[in-house]
Each structure stands twice: as structure tokens, then as C-alpha cells.
């Protein structure tokens, strides 16, 4: 699954979340997403052009997007009114002609009517099959994309929890010999709590949005299958009743078909609305990826860790790295690479043989600026390999 397709289908999650989102006032420094694409006439603002950008919690954006799908709804209204008017005229003509009057068709007219009936029946059957196959593919692709997005969000939450676990491990590493200062340990506890809170919020928001989108997908699936099934049944009933000459039943089927087609046109307008929102969201996501730190409408839906918390966690992780490597190098220099007398006892004294233990490269200076590795130092990437080689040389 390509990233572009994943981003486009991800809008289903956002659309479902918008059903329960509250309208919030945008901040003065809010970045407008997809401003050009979303510039449409707003029926709630005297048909002025909407300029607020992508924001599915804004009723003016939803109104402007819905107004672009107005042709489908207008067509549904015209179909409903025109068929109703035609039925009314037919009833009036029948009443004026009299109930007892009769008429007959020629063979040619009957043959043409039969051929048209068969052709339209076959076309309706094919349309129902295409509709069913389309909803199956639609449901499969959106469900797969939803699973992918949820797994990525769950992975991000798990990574944040792993980060706090690593901080806790680093805090207690080395025991009393190479332990971190108490003030730094307390700071680590505070950062860990804040990161855990952010990961819990991300997991909760992901689970909530996942439930909403799955409910929406199930509803769409049931509606499409229901429309296809009802249309197929009506087509076959109309075909059979027309051949057998049951006029009253044919009229009933025509009436139901009139209602079903109206509902289908309304459903088409709804999907056109979703199509516009999907396109807007794809454009908005492209712009958001370019500047994820900016304040955008996505912040009302996608949970985002506070910048201060993120910066604090990053700084504390660098500080823990520096302190831990410094303590470890101090232990190596003062204990492992010295001939400590046996009277000192463990952990200061142990059987040290072979060449001196190389120091571990500290990637940071005391002010946490980047530091290049000195000659003879071992990086964290190959420390385990150096340890294995030294263990083999001792044997």
C-alpha cells in the first residue's frame, strides 16, 4: 500500500471523528491547510467564498463542501418531482378517459417493449453486480488502511512507552557504583510520567477514532448491499410481473423503484461530498507533512505531544546518555584499568587480565553539544563486538 493512498483513505478516520468534534475557535497563528482547493461558495455566508481552509470541525467548510455536491441532490429532487408529476398526469388522463375504455398494442410495439424490458433488466442486473463488487473493494481497502493507520499509531504509543522504560532502566543502571545523581533521577521520573500521559492520550484517541470509522464502514457496507439487493429484487419482480400482466403489481414495483432511485441519487450526492472531502484532506495532509509543528486544524483531531514535553524528553535523554557514559568511563578508568589491591574487595577489585578496557565514546559534551569520538574510544554500536573479541582473546 503506497503512502499517498494510505493518506487519502485515512480521511475516513477523520470524517468519522468530525461527527463528534466540537467547533473550536482557531488561534491567530493557525496555519490554513489546502486554502486554494477548499475555496468554494459557502451557502451559510450568502454564497461568499470560504477561505478558512481544510477544517472538518468548521460548519462553513462542511457547508461549502456539501454545496459542491448540490447537482446530485438537485437531480434527485428533479427526478422525484418529475416522476410524481408524470404519475399525476397519467392518473388524470386515465380518469378522464374512463375506466371502461380499452386499447391494444401492435406486435411491433409489443416486441420493442419486450426488447427494451430485457435490455433494461440486464443493465440493472449488471449495475447491481458492479455496485456490490465496488462496495466490497471499497470496504476491503478502507479496512486495510484503517488497520495500517491504527497499527502505526499503536506502534508510536508503544515506542513512547519503550522510551520511558529505557529511561527507567538507565536511571537504575550500574547500581550504587555508576548510578545517576538523585536530582536527575527525579527529573527522569517527571519526564516519564509526562511521556506516559501523552502515549495514553494517543492510544485512547486512536481507539476512539477506530471505533467510529469501523462503525461508519459497517454502515456504508450495509447501505450499499441493501441498495443493490433491493434494486435486484425489484428488477426481477418488475420483469416477471410485466410478462405475466399483473398491472397492479407492476405499479407497485414502479413506485418502489421511484423511491429507490431517488435514494440512490441522494446517496450519490453524499459520496460526491465525501469525494471532495477526501481530496481536500489529501492536499491538507501533504501541506501538514511539510510543516507538522505548525498550529493547524489537524490538531483538533490528531493528538500531538506538547512541544515543551518533547523538547524536555529529548534533553533529558541526552543528559542521561551523557551522565551514564561518563559514569561508566569513570568506572572503567578508576577500576577496570587499574591494579586495585585485593584488599579493596568487590566491586572495586576483580580479576582483571589482558589489555586495558577501551573507553566508551560519549556523543555529548558537558553542555550537551555534539562531541566527536576520540581515538581509541568505542562507539555504542560496536561495543558488544569489542567485548566479544576481548572475551575470546582471554581464553
N, C-alpha and C positions, 0 to 999 in steps of 0.2 A: 504494500500500500504506500503510494507516494505521499510526501509531506503536504503537497498542495491539496490533494484530495482529502487527506485527513483534516486539514484546516477547514476546507469548505464544508465537509459533513459535520464538523464539530459544532457548527451553528445550531444543530438540532438541540444540543445540550443547552446552549444559550437561550434559544427561543423558549424552551420549556421553563427555564429558570425565570424568564421575564414574566411569566404568568403570575408569579408570586412576588415579583420585585416591587419595591416601593419607589415612588417617584422621589428623587432626591435632587436638591439644588446643586448645580455644578459649581465647582470652585472657579475663582477668577483665573487661575493658571491652568485650567483644564485644556488638554490638547484635543482638538477636534479631529476625529478619525473619519476617513472617506468623505471629506467635505464635498468634493465635486460630484461623486456618484450619488450621494443622497440629496442633492439639490433638486427637490421636487415641489410641486404645488401642494400646499397644506390646506385642506378643506376646513380645518378648525381655525385658520388665521386668514379668512377672506381670500383664499387661493393665493396668498403670497408664498414665495419660495421659502422652503425650510432650509435653514443654514446651520443647524446645530450639529450636523454630522451624525455618525452612527451612534445610537443610544436607544436600545430596546426597552429601557425603562421610561422613555420620554413619550408621552401620548402624541405629541406633534410629529415625532418621527414615525410612529406606527400609523398615524392617520395619513401622512404623506405617502408611505409605502403602500398602504391599502388603497389610496386614491389611484395609484398607478395600475392597480388591478381592476379598476372600475369597469372597463369594457366587458369583462366576463360577467360581472354582476348585471350590467345593463342588458347584455344579451339574454341572460336568464330571465330578467323581468319582461323583455320584449317577447320571448318565447311563451312565457306564462300568459301574458295578456293576449297575444295574438291567437293562441290556440283556444283560449277561453272565448274570445270574440267569435272565432270561426265556429265553435260549438254552439254558441248562442244563435248565430245566423242560421246554422243548419237546423236547429230546433224550431226557429221561427218559420223557416221555409217549409218544414215538414208539417207544422201546424196549419199553415196557410193552404198547402196542397191538399190536406185532408188525409185522414188516417186510412181510408179505404182505397186510395189511389195506388196503382202498381205500375212498375216499369220493368224492363228487361234489358240485358246487355247482349251485344252481338258476340259471336265466337271470337272475333279478333280482340275486342276489348277484354273479354274474359281471359284470353291467352296472355295478353300483355300484363294484365293484373296479376296472373299467376306467376309469370316470369319475374316481375318486379317483387312480388312477395317472397319468392325463393331467394332472389339476389339480396334483398334487404335482410332476410333471415340469416343467410350465410355471412353477410358483412357484420351483423350484430354478434353472431357466434364468434367470429374471428376477433372482433373488438373486445369481447369478454375475455377471450383467451389471452390477448395482449395485455389487457388490464391486470389479469391475475398474475401473469408472468412478471409484469413490471413491478407490481407491489411486492412480489417475492424477492426480486433482485434489490429493490429499494430497501426492504426490511433487512435483508441479509447484509448489505453494505453498511447501512447505518448502525446496525447492531455490532458488526465487526469493528467499525470505527469507534463506537462508544466503548467497547471493551478495551480497545487500544488506548483511548484517552484516559479511561479510568485506571488502567494498569500503569500508565505514565504518572498520573497524579499519585497513585498509591506508592509507586517507586520513589517519587520525590519526598513523600511523607516518611517513608522508611529510611531514606538517606538522611533526612534531618534527625530521625531518632538514632541512627547509627552514629551520627556526628556527636550527639550528646553522650552516647555510650563511649565513644573514643575519648571524649573529654574526661569522663569519669575514670576511665582506665588510666589515662595519663596522670590524673590527679593522685591516684594511689600507686603509681608505678614506682618501683625502687624501694618501697617500704620506708624505713626511717633513715636509710643511707642517702638516697637520692630523691627524696620527696620534695614536692613543691612548697613554696612559702605559704603559710596559712592564709594571708590576705588574698593571694592569687587563687587558692583553693576555694575560698568563699566566693570570689568573683566568678569562678567557673560554675559553681552551683547556681548562681543567679542567672548566668547566660544559659545554662542547660534548661532551667525552668522556662525561660522565655522562648527558647527554640522549641521545646516540647509543646508549649501552648500554641505556637504557630503551626507545628505539624498536626496537632489535634484539630485545629480550625480547618486546615487544608483537607484532612481526611473527612471531617464532618460535612464540609461543603461539597466535596466530591460525591459522597454517599447520597446526600440530599438531591443534588442535580441528577445523579444517575437514576434514582428512583423516578424523578419527574420525567426524564427522557424516555425511560422504559415504558412508563405509563402512556406517554404520548405516542410512542411507536406502536404499542399494542392497540391503542385506539384507532390509529390510522390504518393499521393492518386489518382490523375488524371491519372498519367502514368500507375499505376498498373491496375486501372479499364479499361483504354483504351487497354492495352495489353490483358487482359482477354476477353474483349468484341470482339476485332478484331480476336483473336485466335478462339473464339467460333463461330463467323460468318464464318470464313474460313473453319473450320472443317465441319460445316453443308453444306456449299456450295460445298466443295470438295466431301462430301458423296453423295449429290444429283446429282452433275454433273457426278460422277463416275458411278452411277446406270443408269443414262439416256444416257450415252455415249457421252457427249459433250466434246470431246478431247481438243479443243482449250480453253474452259473454265477451264478444269482441269489443263491444263498447266499454265494458268494464276494464279489459286489458288496455285499451287505448287510454282510458282515464288514468290508470296506474302508470302507464308509460309516460304520459304527460307530466305527472308528478316526479317520476324518477329522473327524467331528462332535465327538468328544472333543478332538481337537487344536484345532478351531475355538473351542470353549468356553474352552480354556486360553488361546488367543490373544486372545479377548475379555477375559479377566481381565487379561492383560498390557496391553492397550490401556486398560483401565479404570485400571490403575495409572499408566500414562503420562498419562492424562487428569487424575488427581489431582495428579501432579507438575507438569503444565503449569499448572493453576490455582494451585497453591502458588507457582510461580515468577513468574507474573504479579503476584500480590499482593506477593511479595518484591521484585520489580523496582520496583513502584510505591513501596514504602517506601524502597528504596535510592536512588531518584532524589531523594527528599526530603532525604536525608542521605548523600550519596556519600562524605563524608570519614570517616564512622564505620567502625569495625572490624566487618566482617560476614563471613558465610560466603562471600560472593561473592569475597572477597579470595583464597581458595584456588584460584579458577578464572580470574577475570578479572585480568589483570595490571594493576597500578596503580602509577604512578610514586610514589616516595617523596616525602612532603610536604616534607622538607628540600630535596630536589633541585629540586622545583617552585618553592619559595619562593626558593631561591638563583638559579635561572634567571631568575625574574621580576625579582628585584632587580638582577641583572647586566644584564639587558636595559634596565631603566630607567637604570642607571648609564651604559651605553654610549650610550643615547639622549641623556642629559644632556651627557656629555663630547663627543660628536660634534657636537651642535648648538652647544655653547659654543665648540668649536674652529672651527667653520665661521663663527660670528658674529664671532669674533676675527679670522679671516682677512678677512671682509668689511669690518669696521670699520678694520683696520690696513692693508689692502692695496687692496681694490677701491674703497673710498670715499675714498681719499687720493691726492693727486697725488705719487706716488713718482717721483723723478727717473729718467731713462732709464739713468743710470749703475748703478743697482741691479741691472738685468738681470732675466731671468726666474728664478723665477716671481713675484718681487715686483713687477716692472714689466711692464705690458702696456698696450695701447691702450684706455684707459677713457674713454668718452664717454657723454653723457646724464645723467639724474638718478641720484642715489645708489642703490645696491642695497639694498632693504629687508632688515632682519634676519629670520632665521627664528625663529618662535615656539618657545621651549623649554618643553615641557609640564611640566618639573620644576624645582624649586629645587635648591640645592646639597645639601640634606638629603633629596632625592628626594620631597619632598611636592609635591602638585599645584600648578601655577602657572598663573594666567590669562594670556592673551596681552595684551601691552601694545599701545598704539595705534601703528599703522604696521608692526607685525610681520606676517609672512606665515606662515600655517599650512602644515604639510606637505601638506595636501590640495590647496591651490591654488597651491603654489609653482611647479609646472610651468606652470600657466596664466599666472602673472605673468611668468615667464621668457619665454614665447612672446610675450606682449604687448610686453615691452621689446625683444625682438629685432625685432619688426615696426616699432616706433617708430624704431629706429636706421636703418632702410632709407630 
